[in-house]
C-alpha cells in the first residue's frame, strides 16, 4: 500500500515536466517576426540565437538604443532601429562585431521620394557572357549586398543599372535574392547599399558566408 501511495506524486512530477517542456516550446514559438524599417530608416539586426547572446548584447549597448528580440528569416536576431544615416548603422555594426563578437545585418527601406518607376530606360546592350552552369556554392568571407526582388524578375535590369554591372542570384535564409555585390571591402558594400537605397530598392548587407550562390550572372 505504501508503494501505491507514491504513484500520484510521481505522476504529478511527470505531468509537471511535460507541461514545463510544452511551455518552453511555446515560449520559443512566441518570438515575434521583426517589423520592417520605416521609410528612410536603417535597421540593424544582430544575429543573437541564445539568451546569453541577447543579454551580452544588451549589456554592451547604451539604454537609449531600443532593442527587440525577433525573427528575421530563420534567424533569431536583436532588432536595433532608429538610424537615419548609414554611417551610424555601420558604426554600431562594427562596434557589435568588435565588442560582442556577433554578426549584424543592415537593411533599409527607401523613402517614398527616392522610389523610381520600374520602367526606367535600360542601358545599352552589354556583350553576352558565357552561360554559368547551375552549381550552388557558399560564398566566402566578406559582405554580400542582397536585393529583395519580390518575385519580379524584371527588376534585374533596374538593379544592374543601379550598381553599374551584372547581378547574381543567391539563396539566403532559404529565400531567393538578387546579389548586387559580393566583396571583402566594407566601404564598397555600404556604398552599394546606399546606391540601391537611393534607387528605391529594398536591400540588405549580410555575412556572405551564409549566402549560397546559385548563379553568378542573371540574364532575362
N, C-alpha and C positions, 0 to 999 in steps of 0.2 A: 504493500500500500504506500509505503514511503516513497518508492521509486516513481509511482504514478503521479504523485503529488508534484513532482518536479517537471512534468511534461508541459503544463501551461506556461511556466516561466521560460522553458527552452523554446517553445513555440512563439512566445512573445518576443524573445530576442531575435528569432529568425525573421518574423514579420517586421520588426523594427529595422533590421538590417536591409530587408528588401525595400521598405519604404525609403530608407536613407539613400539606397542606391538609385531608386527612381527619382528622388528629389535632386540627386546630383546630376542625373541625366537631364531632367527638366531645367535645372539651373544653367547647364551648358547650352541647351537649346534656346534659352531666354536671351542670349546675346543679340541685340537688335542689328539690323542692317545699317551700314553707315549712310548718313544723309549726304547727298552730293553737295559740292561747294556752291555758294551763291554766285551770282553773276559777277565776274571780275575778281573773285576770291581765289587765293592759292591755299590749298589744303595739304597738310602734312599728315600722312598715315604711317605710323611707326609699327612695324610688324612685332607684336608682343603676344605670343601664344599662351604664355603661362602667367599665373597670378604674380609670381616673383618678378617676371619681366615688367609687368604693369606697375607694380609697387616701386621697383627700382627706377623706372622712368619718371613716375610722378614725383619721387623724392628729388630727382635731379632737375626738375623744371620749376620755374617760378610760379607762384599761385595765380598770377594774372593770366597765365595761359590755361584756358579751359580744355580739359581732356575728357574724352568719352571712349569707352571700350565698345567696339562694334565689329561687324563682319564686313570685310571688303573682299569680293570674290569668295575664295575658300580660306582666306586668312583671317585670323583674329588680330585686329590692329587697335592702336590707340589713335583716335582722331584728334588732331590739333588744328583748329581753324582760325580764321580772322586775319590772315596775312594778305595785305593789299599789294605787296611787291614781291616779285620772285626772289630778289636778293635776300629778303627777310626769311622766306621759307627755306632757301638754300642754306643760309647761315645756321638756322636751327637744325636742319637735316645733318649738317656736318657736326654740330655740337652733340646731337644724339648719337651719331656714329662713333665719335671720338670718346665721349664721356661714358655712355651707357653700353656701347657696342651693339646697338640694334640698327638694322637697316630701315630706311624710310622711303616712302613713295610720295612724290609730289604730283598733285593733279589740280586741274583748274577748269573753270567753265568760262568761256569768253563773254565779254559784256555784249549786250544787245547791239550797241553801236558798232562793235567790231565785226559782227557776223556779216559775211559777204554772201551774195547769191551764189548758189551752187552752179549756175550756168555761166561760169567765168570762161573767157576765151582761153583756149588751150595754147600751150607753147608750140613752137614749130616741131615737126616730127623729128624725134631723135633716131639715130641709127639703130637698126634692130640688133638685139643682143642674142647670144646663144641661149637656147632654152635650157633651163635648170631642171634637172630631174627631181622628183619628189623624194627627199631624203631627210626626214626630220632629225634635227640635232640641236643640242643645247648650245646656247651662246656662251662665250667665255666671260671672264670677269670684266666689269665695266658698267656702262649705263645704256639702257635702251629707252628710246622715246617712242611710245606707242600711241596710236590714234584709234579711238573707238569710231568705227565707220557705220555702226547701226545697221549692218547687213545691207549697205548701199554701195555696191562695188563701183558705181560711177564716181565716188569720191576719190578714187585712186588718182585720177588726173589732177584734181584740185590739190591734193596733198603733195604730189610731185612738183606742182607749180610753186607751192608754198616753201618747200625745202630746197628747190633747185636741183633735183636729182631723182633717181629711182627710189622706190619704196619696196619693202619686202612684206611677207605675210607670215605671221607668227601666232603661237598659242601661248597665253599667259593665264594662269588660274583656270585652265580648261575653257577659256573663251578666245575667239579669234580676234586679232588686231592687225592693223597695218603698222609695219615697222618703219618709222620715219628716219631714224638713225640709230646705229649701234657704235659706240665709241668708248674709249677709256679716258677721253678728255672731258672732264666735268663741265668746263665752260662751254664747250661745243654742244653738249647735251642740253644745258639750260638755255643757250641761245636759240637752239632749235625749238624748244618748248615755247619760248617767247614768240617766235615767228608763227607757230601754229596757233597759239592763243590769239594773236593779232589777226590771223586769217579766219577765225571763227570756228576752229576745230576743238574738240574735247580730247585733250592729250594728257599723258602721264609720263613721269620718269620713274623707272623701276630698276631693280637689280637685274642686270642682264643674265646672270647665271640661272635665273628662274624662268627664262624665256626659251621656248622651243621654236627654232627657225623651221618653217615649213617650205617657204620659197624665198630665195634671196631677191628675186625681182618679180613684181606683179605687172602683168600686161593685160589690158582689157581686149 
